[in-house]
């Protein structure tokens, strides 16, 4: 017997719903939780589901979203008969909270996975668990070590392949190594990068597995070959090419840039120590150097577009593309010098929250360019609806709806500055890195509420770079959006640590297995402590 615990009526995405946070648990023993099967049988009319995650990809650097460089030609063509969401918003601004929300359909404040609790509790039912309980095979390939058994984010996937572990580690490492260019000085993985008297705390010459896109394709194809051909499946593929340290292929660099820009991208130091020193006002970048850093980032998106096109070609050759719901999405974006920031922490600007979202399933999903804000948190109910799988109660409105609704995002747990930065600059004021945020999107307006009480209002249509704060000049609008944000916060069910079971035990990254720890270090996630 399962009990569903309902909070008060919540307003999220503008829809009144009786359960924004949901909990499935056995009334007799809360430490044991299984997923109830729904009575809808999986049969020939139920499509497959493929979610392609372009980790750390911001929408505005894609030609699909109007970027002047042709970074996504394959996706541009593929999306012609798809739903393209022009203002898709991540509910969180880094991997763990963002994935927690779209795998569970819950806001960040409800599922509780964040920088201090890097774990998705077993009591939350994920998309993978729900589809598996309804007869689907489930598969995941991840290049991101925060999506592993150490965080429980991928609970519900029967088969999980890790880029940094056997049987794919050797191939993934070779694929990443093949992208390195002699003379490249731009990132810690680059053959000619040197700390030059600073940043010695950063590891050098670690084996990296992050740019093995073709290996992901091979692993997915192998899994498809080995499974029962008539059974429906859900697959999740995580690609890390756009994540620091960025080492795009030479082909992608030359496809987008002239020789001068290619050379500038190879010679401009975009290492974590230098970019974070820039954030502290300790070093500067010339405009041409910032352009070069952005150019390297664009080339990684071009690599993602190419491998995604190959995977879609594979599905077409297998004859299953038209029977597969294809989702292309990102968990968050990346600062590239805007607002004096780099990386994907410490802010809720559009560079981090505005992500690509494309859903193609012509049999049921209306092809369109949707300009209104939507949340990637709505992917769970959307996929249930498109696949004719009954949806768990209490999730937000499906993206098949044409309704225009407010959208919310959060930064509920700030992350610490990395130890080498604190060690190098003893005079830093870390106060600004400790702020928490709530964000509301209402059509083209965006309200940012900071934990110190500061409010900022932006008209994204007129001011997409968020440079003109309208909170004072549009006081009535600011007040109304603030009250709506408070109502939403009061309506959602907050995460309660008391409900954790004995099996909810996140692992400190530095105490994880050696392969995972080294992969985290290579990505800049651990420097003497856990840090996302």
N, C-alpha and C positions, 0 to 999 in steps of 0.2 A: 504494500500500500504506500503510495507516494503522496506527500503533502506539498502543496504549492503555497508558499508564503507570499502574501500580497501586501505591498506597501500602499500608502495612500495614492490617490489619483495623481499621476505625474504629467507634466507637460514637457514633451521632448520632441523635437522636430515639429512643434506646434500641434501635436496630436494628443488628445487626452486618452491615456491608456491605463489600464488597471494592472500594472506590473512592469515597471521599467527595469527593475532588478528582479531576477527570479532565482529560486534556490530549489534544487531537487535533492531530497534526502529521505532516507528511511526513518520513519517515525520512531522505530525501536532502537535504531543504532545509527547515529549520524556519522560515524566513521566509515560506514560502508554505503556506497552509493552506486547504483547501476542506472542505466539509461532506459526508460521504458520505450518499447517499440510502439510505433503508431500503426494503426490498422490498415493504412494504405499500402497494398503490396507493390513491390518494385517489379515492373514488367517491361515489355518492349516499348511502351509509350513514355517511359521515364528516361530522360537524357542523362548523359555523363556530365560531369562538372570539372572544368579545368581552371584553376586560379593561378595566374602567372604574376608573381610578386616582383616588381622591379624595386627592390629595397633602396631607399634613400633617393628616390627620383622625384623631382619637383616638376609640376606640370608646365610651367612657363618656359622651360628649356626644350620643349618638344615641339616639332613643327605641327603636330596634330593640334596643338593649342596656340598656334600662331607665331612660334619662334621663327626668326628669319633664316636660321640655318636648317637645312633639311636633315634633321636628326632622326626622324622616325618615318621614313617613306613606306616601309612595309606596313607599319601600323596605320598610317594614313589611309592606305588602300583597303586594309582589312576592315577599318571602322566605317566604311561607306554604308554598310547595312547594319550598323550596330548603334546602340545607345551610347553617346559620348557625353559624359557629365562634365560640363565646363567649369563648375565650381565644386568639385568633390573635396570634402574637408575631412582630414584625419581627426578622430576624437582625441588623440594624443600626439606627442611630437617626437617620440622615439619608439624603438621596436617593441618593447614589452607591453607598455600600456596600449599602443595602437593595435597590436595583434590581439591582445586580450579582448579588446572591444569588438573587433570584427569577427573573431572566432566565437564569441559568446552572444553577441548582439546587445551587450550591456555597456553603459557609460563607464569611463575609467574609475569614477568614484565608487561604483558598485562592485566591480570585479576585483579591485584592490591590487592588481599587479603593477608595481611601480619600482622606483629606484631603491627603495628600502625593503621591498618584499618582491624579489624577482622570481615570482612564482604565480601560476594560475591554479587556485585551489581546486581540489578534485571534485568539490560539490557542484561546480559550474559545468553545465552541459555545453560542449562545444559543437560547432557545425559538423566536424568530423565524426564525433560520437553519435550525433543525431542521425546523420545519413547512414552510418554503419549499422545502427539499430534498425534502420529501415531497409536493410538488405544490400547496401552498397559496399564495394571494396574501397579501401581508402589508402592513399599513398602520398608521401611527402618527401621531397628532396630539399635539404636546407644547406645553404652556405653560411648562414649566420649562427654563431655558437650560442646566442641568446635564445635561439629556437632549438632547444634540445631537451633531453631528459632532465637537465639541471634546472629548467624553468617550468616544465610541464605544459608549456604553451601548445605543444603538438599532441596533447592527449586525444585519443580517438583515431589516430592514424595507425592502421595495422602494420604497414611497412614504412620505415623511415630510413632514408639514405642520407649520410652526412658527408659533406665535401671533404672534411678533414679526417675521416676515418675510413678504414677498410670497408668495402673493397674499392672505393673510388679515390682515396687520398692520393695515391701515386699519380693517377691520371690528372686529377685536379691540380696538383702541384706542378706537373709538367705543362699543363695548359696555361697556368698563370706565368710560369717561368718563360714560356715562349713569347709572351707579350712584352717582356722587358727589353728595353732598347739601350744599347751601350751609349754612355754619355748622358743619359737621363739623370738629372739632379733634383727632380721635383718632389719626390716622396720617399719615405723610409724604405720602401721596397726597391727603389730605383738603383741601378748598378753603381751610379756615380754620386749618390747622395752621401753627404758627410755632415755631422752635427756642427762642425766649424766652431767649436768652443762653447756651444750651448746645446741643451737638450740631450746630454749624454745619458740621461735616464731612459731614453727610448731604445728599445732593442733593435739590433741591426742584423740583417741576414737571416731572419727567421723564415722558415718555409711557409709559403702562403698558398692557400687553396681557394681564394675568393673569386678568381676570374676564370673559373672552369665552366663557362656557359655551355660549350659543346659536350662536356662531360655530363652535365645535368640532362641535356637532351638524350644522350646515350643511355643514362640510367633509367630515365622515364620510358624510353622505348623498350628497354630490356624488361622492365616490369610489365608493360603492356603485353609483351610476347609471352610472358610466363603465366599470366592469369587466365581465368576462364573467359573465353572471348564473348560470351553472351551476357555476362553479368555487368551491370552498370557500375561505374566507378566515380570517385571524387579524388582528384589529384591536386596537390599544392606544390608549386615549384618556386623556390626562393633564389633570386639572382642578386649577387652582391657587387656587381661591376661598378656601380655608381658610388659605392661607399669608399671612404678613405681607407687606406692609401690607394689612390686611383692610378691605374696603369693601363690605359686603353691601348688597343692594338694600333700598330703603325698604319694599317689600312684605314681604320676609322679616323685617325688624325688627318691623314692626307685626303680623305674623302671630304672633310669639312673645311680644311684650312689650307692657306697657302704656305709656302716653305718658311716664311718669316714667322708666322703664327705657330707653326709646328715647333720651330726652334725655341721660340719664347716659352712655349708650354713645357719643353724639356729642361729649360734652364731656370725657370722661376721656382724657388723653394716654397712649396705648399705643405711642408711637413706640419704635423700637429703642434710642435713646439713653436714654430714661427707664426702660424696662423693664430694660435692662442696668445702669443706675445703681442700680436697686432690687436687682438681684442682688449688687451690690458693697456694699450697705448704705448707699449715699449718699443715697437718697431713700426715701420710704415711700408706700404706697398704703393708703387706708382700706378696710375690708371692702366698703363699697358700691361703691367704685371697682373692686375686683377682681371683684365680681359683674357690673359693667357690662362689663368686658373679656371676661368669659366669655359674657355675653349677645351681644356682637358676634360672637364666634366661633361661637356657636350659630346665629346668623342666616346665616353663610356656609355652614354645613352644610345649612340649609334651602334655600338657593339650589342647592346641589349636588343635593339630593334632587329638586328640581323639574326641573332640566335632565336628570337621569338618567331620570326618569319619562317625559319627552318622547322621549328616545332609544329607550327600550323600547317606547313606543307606536309609534314609527316602524317598528321591526322587526316588531311585530305586524301593522301595516298592510301591510307588504311580504310577509307570510306566511312569514317566516323565523325568528321568535322561538323556536318550538319545535324548530327544527333548529340552534339556536345555544347553545353553552355560554356562559353569562354569569357573569363574575366581577366582583364589586365589592370593592375592597380599597384599603388605604392603604399607603404606604411607611413612614410613621412618624407619631407624634402630635405634641403640642405642650404645653409647660409654660405654664400660665396663672396663675402665682404659687405653685403648690404647691411645697413644699420650698424656698421662696425663689427659685424659678427661673422664667425665661421662655424662649421660643424652643425649639429642638430640638437643642441641643448640650450636651455636658458631663455627661450623666447617662444612667443606664439604668433610671430609674424607669418605672412602668407608664404614666405620662402620655405617654411616648415610644414604648414598646415594644408596648403593647396597642392593636392596630389592628382595624378591621372586616375581616371576610372572609365573603363570601356567594358561594356557587356554586350556580347553578341550571341543571340539565339533567335534568329528571324522567325521561328515558328511561334514564338510567344512575346518576344520583347520588341516593342515598337522602336524602329530606328529613328533617332532624332539627336539633335544637339540640345541638351538641357542646360539652360543658362542659370537656373536658380541653384542656390546652395543645397547640397545634399551631404549626408554623412556616410562614410564607409562603414559605420556601425550597422547600417541597414542591409549589408550584404547577406547576412544570415537569413532574415525573412524573405529577401528577394530570391535567393537561390532555392529556398523551400518552395516558394510559389511557382517559379519557373519550372522546377523539376516535378511538380505535382506531389510533393512530400508535405504532409501536414506539418505546420509550423508549431513549435512550442508556444504556449501562451505568453503574452506579456511583452513581446518584442515590438520594436517601433515599426512604423509604416514601411511597406515594401517600396523599392525604387521603381516598380512598375506604375505606381501612382503618379499622376501628373500634378498632384497638389503642391503648392508652394508653401513651405513650412520653415520656421526658424531652425537653426542648427546650432549645436553647442560643442565646445571642445574644452579640454582642461590640461593644465600642468599642475598636478596635485602634490608632487614630490620633487623638489629641485635636486640637482645632482652636484656633488662637490667639484671644485676646481681640481685639476689633476696635480698630483704631488710634485712633479718636476717644475711646474709653473709656480707653485707656492714656495718651493725651495729656492728657485732662482730669483724671485721678486718678493722680498720679505715685507715690503711696504704696501702690499695690496689690501684694498678694502673689498672683502668678499660679499658685502651686503647685497649688492645688486644681483648676485648669482643665487641668492636664497629666496627670491620672490616666487610665489605661486600665482597661477593665473586661472581665470575662467573667461571664456570667449563665447559671445553670441553673434550669430549671423542672421540678419533679417533682410532678405532680398540683397540689395547691394551694400547695406550698412553692416559694419562690424564693430562691436563693443568689446573692449578688453578691460577686464576688472582685475586689478593687481592686489596682492595680499596686503599691501600697505595702504590700501584705500584709493590709490590712484585709478582714474578712469580715463580711457582714450576711446574716441569714436572716429571711425574712418568711413568715408564713402568710397568703396573700392572701385566703383565704376569711374568716378572722376579722378580718383587718387589711388591707383593700384599699387604704388610703392609705399603707401601708408606714411606719408610725409607731412600731412596736414591734419592735426588733431582738431575735431569739431565738437569735443565734449562741452566746451563752454558756449560756443556760438549756437549749438543746437541742444540746449539744456533740456527741453521737453522730451525730445527723442531719447536722449541719454537716460533720463529718469525712467521713461517707459521701458526701455530695453533692460535697464538695471533691475527693475522690479520683476520683469519676466524671467531674468536669470535667477533671481532669488526664489521665485515660485518654482522654477524647474529644480533648483537645488533641494528645496524642501520636499519636493515630490518624489525624487528618486530614493531608492533604498540604499543607504550607505553601506559600504563594506564593513563587516563586523569580524574582527580577528577571533572572537570567541567561537565562531562557527567553524573554525579550522578543525580538520580531523588530524588524527595521529600520523597520517600518511602525508600531510602537507609539510614538506621539509625541503625548502630551497637549499641549493648548495652554493656556498661561497665560490665565486669563479676561480679564485686562487687555490681552492682546495679541490677543484674538479679534476678529472683525469688530465694527464699531461698534454694530450693532443688538443683538447678543448681550451685549456689554459693558454697554450702557445698561440692558438688561433685568436683568442681574445686579445692577447698582448699585441699581436701583429696589427689588429684593427684599431689599437689605441684605447681599448676598453679598460685595461687594468694596468695600473702603475703603483703597485704596492697596496692596492685596495680595490674593491669592486667599484666600478664607475661606468655607467652606461654612456 
